[in-house]
């Protein structure tokens, strides 16, 4: 019996999830942030606690409040969507290597831990919790590193599939 993910993997579902990712990035996340000049901690790679608090210090009270709400709502839903997209798409590209489809779940777990760290830092501001900031940075770095691995696998798999298809013709 096939695992449930393998049973639900389809190009149509992957395209729908990709559409949702585009909507989140183009519409929902920018509107949630409010302050378009605020640089989100989530998008940083391998930052220091000082950099995290430099960013937090640059946020207005309203931006910090909106960021907390966003982390507890949309930044829970969004990772579910991109995790399913990456997992299902990797299953489609590598149908005989189902374990590759588990890689996006590492991203999801790292993202959730990162979100918790960001919420703790924002909630406790102006107190600076450097240990929390450092741990949050570690999980941000894990998240972005594994995102890179997943996308490389996806691109390589798509290229190999295209080459295979061209060779058959």
C-alpha positions as CSV (number, residue, x, y, z in Angstrom):
1,X,0.0,0.0,0.0
2,X,1.3,3.4,-1.0
3,X,1.8,6.1,1.7
4,X,-1.0,8.8,1.7
5,X,1.3,11.4,0.2
6,X,2.2,9.2,-2.7
7,X,-1.5,8.5,-3.2
8,X,-2.4,12.3,-3.3
9,X,0.6,13.5,-5.4
10,X,-0.5,15.0,-8.7
11,X,0.6,17.8,-11.0
12,X,-2.8,19.5,-10.5
13,X,-2.5,19.6,-6.7
14,X,1.2,20.7,-6.9
15,X,0.1,23.6,-9.3
16,X,-2.7,24.6,-6.9
17,X,-0.3,24.7,-4.0
18,X,2.2,26.7,-6.1
19,X,-0.6,29.1,-6.8
20,X,-1.3,29.4,-3.0
21,X,2.4,30.1,-2.4
22,X,2.3,32.9,-5.0
23,X,-0.8,34.4,-3.4
24,X,0.8,34.3,0.1
25,X,4.0,35.9,-1.2
26,X,2.4,38.5,-3.4
27,X,-0.7,39.5,-1.3
28,X,-1.1,38.0,2.2
29,X,2.4,38.4,3.7
30,X,3.0,41.9,2.4
31,X,-0.4,43.1,3.7
32,X,0.1,41.4,7.0
33,X,3.4,43.1,7.6
34,X,1.9,46.6,7.3
35,X,5.3,48.3,7.5
36,X,6.8,47.6,4.1
37,X,10.2,48.8,5.2
38,X,10.4,46.3,8.1
39,X,12.9,43.5,7.3
40,X,11.5,40.2,8.7
41,X,13.8,38.1,10.8
42,X,12.4,35.0,9.1
43,X,14.1,36.0,5.8
44,X,17.6,36.3,7.4
45,X,20.3,33.7,7.1
46,X,22.8,33.0,9.8
47,X,22.3,36.2,11.7
48,X,23.8,37.2,15.1
49,X,21.7,38.0,18.1
50,X,22.8,41.6,17.6
51,X,21.4,41.6,14.1
52,X,18.1,40.1,15.3
53,X,17.7,42.9,17.9
54,X,18.8,45.5,15.4
55,X,15.9,44.4,13.3
56,X,13.5,44.3,16.2
57,X,14.6,47.7,17.4
58,X,13.8,49.1,13.9
59,X,10.1,47.8,14.2
60,X,7.4,50.1,15.5
61,X,5.2,48.8,18.3
62,X,2.4,48.1,15.8
63,X,4.9,46.2,13.5
64,X,6.0,44.1,16.4
65,X,2.4,43.3,17.3
66,X,1.5,42.5,13.7
67,X,4.6,40.3,13.4
68,X,3.6,38.3,16.5
69,X,0.1,37.8,15.1
70,X,1.5,36.9,11.7
71,X,3.9,34.3,13.2
72,X,1.0,32.7,15.1
73,X,-1.4,32.6,12.2
74,X,-0.2,33.0,8.6
75,X,3.3,31.8,9.3
76,X,1.8,28.5,10.5
77,X,-0.5,28.1,7.5
78,X,2.1,29.1,4.9
79,X,4.7,26.5,5.9
80,X,2.0,23.8,5.7
81,X,1.3,24.9,2.1
82,X,4.9,25.1,1.0
83,X,5.8,21.8,2.8
84,X,3.0,20.0,1.0
85,X,4.0,21.6,-2.3
86,X,7.7,20.6,-2.0
87,X,6.9,17.1,-0.7
88,X,4.3,16.3,-3.3
89,X,6.4,17.8,-6.1
90,X,9.5,15.9,-5.0
91,X,7.4,12.7,-5.0
92,X,6.3,13.4,-8.6
93,X,9.9,14.1,-9.7
94,X,11.3,11.1,-7.8
95,X,8.5,8.6,-7.7
96,X,10.8,5.7,-6.7
97,X,12.6,7.6,-3.9
98,X,9.8,8.4,-1.5
99,X,12.2,9.3,1.3
100,X,13.3,12.5,-0.6
101,X,9.8,13.7,-0.1
102,X,10.4,13.9,3.7
103,X,13.1,16.6,3.3
104,X,10.5,19.5,3.3
105,X,9.3,18.3,6.8
106,X,12.8,19.3,8.1
107,X,12.1,22.8,6.7
108,X,8.7,22.8,8.4
109,X,10.0,21.8,11.8
110,X,12.9,24.3,11.6
111,X,10.4,27.0,10.5
112,X,8.1,26.3,13.4
113,X,10.9,26.5,16.0
114,X,12.2,29.6,14.3
115,X,8.7,31.2,14.6
116,X,8.5,30.3,18.3
117,X,11.9,32.0,18.9
118,X,10.8,35.1,17.0
119,X,7.5,35.3,19.0
120,X,9.5,35.0,22.3
121,X,11.9,37.7,21.2
122,X,9.1,40.1,20.1
123,X,7.0,39.4,23.1
124,X,9.8,40.0,25.6
125,X,11.0,43.2,23.8
126,X,12.7,45.4,25.0
127,X,14.5,42.7,27.0
128,X,17.1,41.1,24.8
129,X,17.2,37.3,25.0
130,X,20.5,36.6,23.2
131,X,20.3,32.8,23.8
132,X,16.9,32.7,22.2
133,X,18.1,34.9,19.3
134,X,21.1,32.5,18.7
135,X,18.9,29.4,18.8
136,X,16.4,31.1,16.5
137,X,19.2,31.9,14.1
138,X,20.4,28.3,14.1
139,X,16.9,27.1,13.1
140,X,16.6,29.9,10.5
141,X,19.9,28.7,9.0
142,X,18.8,25.1,9.0
143,X,15.5,26.1,7.3
144,X,17.2,28.1,4.5
145,X,19.9,25.5,4.0
146,X,17.4,22.7,3.6
147,X,15.2,24.9,1.4
148,X,18.3,25.2,-0.9
149,X,18.8,21.4,-0.9
150,X,15.1,20.8,-1.7
151,X,15.1,23.2,-4.6
152,X,18.4,21.8,-6.0
153,X,16.9,18.3,-5.8
154,X,13.7,19.7,-7.5
155,X,15.6,21.4,-10.3
156,X,18.0,18.5,-10.9
157,X,15.1,16.1,-10.9
158,X,13.2,18.2,-13.4
159,X,16.2,18.5,-15.7
160,X,16.8,14.8,-15.6
161,X,13.1,14.1,-16.3
162,X,13.3,16.5,-19.3
163,X,16.5,14.8,-20.6
164,X,14.9,11.4,-20.2
165,X,11.8,12.6,-22.1
166,X,13.9,14.1,-24.9
167,X,15.9,10.8,-25.2
168,X,12.7,8.8,-25.6
169,X,11.6,11.0,-28.5
